[in-house]
Amino acid sequence: MKIGFIGLGIMGKPMCKNLLKAGHECTIYDIVEEAAREAVGAGAVKCESAAQAASGRELVITMLPNSPQVKQVVLGENGIADAMDEGCIFVDMSSIAPLASKEIGAALAGRNIEMLDAPVSGGEPKAVDGTLSIMVGGKKEVYDKVKEVLLCMGSSAVYCGELGAGNTTKLANQIVVALNIAACAEAFTLSKKAGVDPELVFDAIRGGLAGSTVMDAKVPMMLDGNDKPGFKIDLHIKDLKNALETGHGVGMGLPLTAQVMEMMQQLVADGFGGKDHSALVKYYEKMTGESIRR
């Protein structure tokens, strides 16, 4: 397909490269010029604006930080809404508030442009491998048209319901991931504080009921002291903020989410906002004076 791809950050760049590898034709744009270099090397055509990247495309994909950026790129001055042809499909793969997805979708519907919200999970490693989990909201018939394209970037692309359902599903995912990382940080710091080797505890429990994909991915990083960002604390805070606002909007408190949000906010204050979310273990290091690093 002829695809416009806007947003070539940690996640967007490898996702775009996987589309190119699958034979799709991509025009690209990012506000950071050097971000486009690798994609151009893989065959993409660099554009001077988001509108130019979206013009004449069958499918336009955005991978941006949060709701305000997506709204600005789509509906703002010189936005892609004015550049996309009627009948074009717009897929926002950013993680944003579900209500923002619905607002953008309603504005595009008046221009005969269909929208899907399709946030992803898996971080940079799975973006590189093309094995992301993709959660999709919108019309089922539109999802069916682009499913195979989405599967160039992910190992699964699951239809979750009407527009906004993809981002609601992503918020649920981000709550589970954040709480799981925090639980691992707390549990393994406890084992070290009690005089038991955290690495041996990890080996003992990872195959049981406590084991999880999160544990397998993040505890080795904690043990290595590796906080290179696959997914930054700053970005996870953004997702938890959207989760809390969504919860409040439907009349539900999220006490566990709020607690981990406060832990992450403290880490930002301590200068770790740009680190991987596995750096939650530093909260416990500061609290206990104990490190689980090898």
N, C-alpha and C positions, 0 to 999 in steps of 0.2 A: 504493500500500500504506500501511497504518498502521505507521509506523516510529518507533522510539525511537532518538534519537541522543545519545550521551554523549561529551563531549570536543570543545570548540569552540575549539581553539587555532589556530595559524597555518594548519594544514591542515584541521582538522575543520570550522571555520566555513564556508569556501567550499564544501566538499564537501556540507555540509548544505544550503546555499543552492541548490546545483545540484539536489538532490533535490526541494526545494520548487518550483523553477522547472519541474521535469518533472511537477509535479502531485501528488507524494506528500505525505501528511499526516505532519508530524513533531512529536513531543514531544521536548523537549531538556533537557539538564542539563550544567552545568559548575560546578566549584567556584569559578571566578572569575565573579562575577555579571555584570559588564559584558561578558564574552565573548559572552553570549547576545543582546545588544541587537540586533545586525545581523540575526541569524537571526529574531528575533521580528518585526523590521520587514519581513522577507521572508515572514512568515506562519506561523512556527513557534510552538508553545505552550510557554512556559517552565514547567518543573517545579521543585519544591523539593528533589528528591532523584533520584539515579540510578534507584532502585527505582520511583519514581512515573513517571519517563519510560519505563520498560520495561513497566509494567503495561498489560495489554490490547493489546499490540502484536503484529502478525504477524511483524515483523522488528525486531531490536535491533542497532544498530551502535555499536561503541566505537572511538574514535580517541584513544588515551592514550599517555603518554610511554614506558612500558616494562613489563616483565613484572610487577613488584610492584604497580603501579597497576591493571593489568587484573585480576590475581588478587583484589585487594582489592575492586574494584568488582563483580566477578562473584560471588566466593565468600565475601567478608568479611561482617562484621555488617551487616545491612540491605542485603545485596548483591542484585543483580538476578536471581540464580539463584532466589531465593524469590519474586520478583515476576513473572517470565515465566510465561506459560501453557504448558501441555503443547502440543507441536506448533509452538511458536514457533521461529524460526530466529535464531541468534545469529551475527553476523559481526564478528569482531575485525579491524579494519583498522589497528591499531597494528603497529609493528615490534617484535616481542618474540622471545624465545628459542623455537625450535621445540618443545623439551621442555615449556615452559610452556604452549604451545598444546595439546599433547596431554594434559597434566594437567587443564587447565580443561575440555577437551572430554569427557574421561572422567567428570568430576564431573557435567557437564550431561546426559550420555547416560542416567544413572540417573534423570533427571527427565523423560525423553522430549523433550529439547530438542536439536536438531541444531546443530552449530557448524561454521563455516568460518573459517580464518585467511586474511585477504586484505589483506596489506600493500601499500603503494603506492609508486611512484617518480615523481618529476617535480617535487617541491618546490612551493612556493606558487604560482608562475605557472601551472603545469598544474592545480593544484587549483582555481584561479580559473576557468580556461578549461574545466574538465571534461574534460581530456585526459590524465589520469593513466594510468600503466601499472599494472594491478592483477594481482597474482599470488595465485592461490587454491588452498588446500588443503582437503580434506574429501571427503565423499561426492559423487560426480559428479551424482547425481540432485538433491542439495540445491543444488549449484552451478547446475544447469540452472534451478531455480526462481527464483533471484535474479539471474541473469546480466544481465537487462535493467535491473534496478535499479542494479547495479554500473556499467553502461555509461552511466548518467546522470552518473557522476562521473569516468569514464575513457574513453579512446579504445580501450582494450583491457582485457579481463578474461580472462586465460589460466588454464585449469585445469592445475595442476602435479602433482597426485597427492593422496595421503591427507593427513589433518590434520597440519599441521606443514610440509608441502611448500611452502606459500606463503611462510612465514618463512624456510625454507632458501633458497628462490629469492631472496628479498629480501636475505639476507646475501651471496649471491653478487653481486648487483647492487651492494651497498654497497662490497664489496671493489673491484670494477672502477671504480666512481666515485671512491673515495678515492685509489686508485693513479693514476688518470688525472689527477686534479687535481694531485696531487703531482708527476707527471711534467711536466705543463704548467708548473707553478711553477718547477721546476728548469730545464727547457729554455729558457724565456723569460728567466729570470734569467741563464743562461749567455750567451744572445745579447746581452743588454744589457752584461754584464761584458766581452764580447769586442768591444764597439763597434758592434753591429748593432742597428738599431731593432726592438724586439720587435713593434711593430705591423706592420712590413713582413714579419717572419718569420711572424707569424700569417696574414697575407694569402697568403703564398707556400705554406704547408704545409697550411692547413685543408682544401683540396680534394683532397689526396692521401691516402695510406694512414694517415698520422698523424691525419687529421681525425676528429672524433667529435662527438656531441651534447654531451658534457661540455665539450670544447674550445670549441665555439661558444657555450655558455651561460656558461662561467666565465672564460675568458680576457678577454673584454671587460670583465667586472667587475674583474679584476685591473688592466687597463690604465686603467680609470676611477678606481681606488682606492675602488670601491663594495663595501663589505662588509656592507651591509644584509642581514640573514639571510633567505634563502629556505629554507635548511636550516642550522641552527646546528652549529658544531663540537662543542658539548656533546652534541648528539643523534647526530652521526656517531660520536663516541667510544662512545656506548652501543651502536650497531650493531656496531662493530668488536669491542667487548668480547664481545658475543653471538657474533660470528663466531669469535673465538679460543676461547671456551669450547666452542662446538660442534665446532670442529676438534679440540680436545683430547679431547672426548668420543668422537670416532670414531677417535682415534689418528693425527691428521694435524697436522703443524706448519704454520703459516702465516707464514713469515718476512717476506714483503713487507708483509702486513697489520700485523704487529707493528711494523715499522719506521715505517709511517705513523701508527700509533697513538701511538708515542712522540713523533713530531713534533707531533701534535695535543695531546698532554698538555703539551708545552712551551708551546704557544700558550695553553692554559688557564692555566698558571702565569704567563704574561705578560699575562693579563687579556683574552684574546680568545675565550673560550669561547662567548660569546653572539653572536659574529660569524658570517657566512656561511662555509661550509667552503672557499670560494675564498680566504679569508684565510690558507690554507696558504702563500701566497706571502710572507707576513710572516716565516715561518720563514727563508726564504732572504734576505729583506731584512736580518734581524738577523745572519745568518751572513756575508753578503758586504758589507754596507753599501751595497748597490745596490738601487734601486727601479725597477720596470718601469712605474710609473705615467706616463701621458702628461705 
